[in-house]
Amino acid sequence: MNRYRAIFDLLKIIFLGLCPSCLKDSIFNNIVILKKECPNCSEDFSKYNLGDADNFFVILIVGIIIMCGLILTEINYKPSLYTHIIIWIPATIILSIIFTRPIKSFFLYIGYELRRNQKDI
């Protein structure tokens, strides 16, 4: 039962953007900007160096989705170039915003767990 609780907590952290330490407050100021620290437990998020890992995976996932959609649309419907522009540029922006939060939360959680496990050793 403990295993299912850990998976449920992980999903809550990822999709709701909760603090990995206290599971209470959001780690985001705006849509995708991380806070400096948790207002509830004072966990300092600036010590977790996420680098560009989250951006790489957002670009990878969104690129695969957009290219599959673009190719399937072109093969099945053959729309004009302007139709592709009207469909795929906003879709790319919207999907990038949607995927950035959970991926950034996931990498922050990984950094938190690695740091916590290093303290235990």
C-alpha positions in Angstrom: 0.0 0.0 0.0 2.9 2.3 0.7 4.1 1.9 -2.9 0.7 3.2 -4.3 0.8 6.1 -1.9 4.3 7.1 -3.2 3.0 6.9 -6.8 0.0 9.0 -5.9 2.1 11.6 -4.2 4.5 11.7 -7.2 1.5 12.3 -9.6 0.2 15.0 -7.3 3.6 16.7 -7.3 4.0 16.5 -11.0 0.5 17.5 -12.2 -0.4 20.0 -9.5 3.1 21.5 -9.2 3.3 20.9 -5.4 6.3 21.3 -3.2 8.1 17.9 -3.1 9.0 18.4 0.6 5.6 19.3 2.2 3.1 18.6 -0.7 1.2 21.7 0.2 1.9 24.9 -1.9 2.6 25.3 -5.5 6.2 25.7 -6.6 5.3 28.1 -9.4 4.9 31.9 -9.3 3.3 32.2 -12.7 2.6 29.6 -15.3 6.1 28.2 -15.6 8.3 30.4 -13.3 9.7 28.6 -10.2 9.5 30.2 -6.8 12.7 30.8 -4.9 11.4 28.8 -1.9 8.3 27.1 -0.6 6.2 29.6 1.6 5.0 26.7 3.8 8.2 24.7 4.6 10.9 27.1 3.4 12.4 24.5 1.0 14.9 26.4 -1.1 14.3 25.6 -4.8 17.2 27.6 -6.1 19.7 24.9 -4.9 18.2 22.5 -7.4 20.0 23.1 -10.7 17.5 21.9 -13.4 19.6 23.2 -16.2 18.0 22.7 -19.6 16.8 19.1 -19.1 13.2 20.2 -18.7 13.3 22.4 -21.9 14.9 19.6 -23.8 12.2 17.1 -23.0 9.4 19.7 -23.7 11.0 20.4 -27.1 11.3 16.6 -27.8 7.7 15.7 -26.8 6.0 18.7 -28.4 8.1 18.3 -31.6 7.1 14.7 -31.9 3.4 15.5 -31.4 3.4 18.5 -33.8 5.4 16.7 -36.5 3.1 13.6 -36.4 0.0 15.9 -36.5 1.5 17.9 -39.4 2.5 14.9 -41.4 -0.9 13.1 -40.9 -2.7 16.3 -41.8 -0.7 16.8 -44.9 -1.1 13.2 -46.1 -4.9 13.1 -45.4 -6.1 16.6 -46.2 -3.3 18.5 -48.1 -4.2 21.9 -46.7 -2.4 25.1 -47.9 0.7 26.5 -46.2 -1.4 29.2 -44.5 -3.7 26.6 -42.9 -0.7 24.8 -41.6 0.6 28.0 -40.1 -2.7 28.8 -38.5 -3.0 25.4 -37.0 0.5 24.4 -35.9 2.1 27.6 -34.6 -0.6 28.1 -31.9 -0.7 24.4 -31.2 3.1 24.4 -30.6 2.9 27.3 -28.2 -0.1 25.9 -26.3 1.5 22.4 -26.0 4.8 23.9 -24.9 3.1 25.7 -22.1 1.0 22.7 -21.1 4.0 20.3 -21.0 6.4 22.7 -19.3 4.9 22.7 -15.8 4.7 18.9 -15.2 8.1 18.2 -16.7 9.7 21.0 -14.7 7.9 19.7 -11.5 9.2 16.2 -12.3 12.8 17.3 -12.7 12.6 19.4 -9.5 11.2 16.3 -7.7 14.1 14.2 -9.0 16.6 16.8 -7.8 14.9 16.9 -4.4 15.0 13.1 -4.1 18.7 12.9 -5.1 19.7 15.6 -2.6 17.6 13.9 0.1 19.2 10.5 -0.6 22.7 12.1 -0.5 22.0 13.4 2.9 21.0 10.0 4.1 24.2 8.4 3.0 
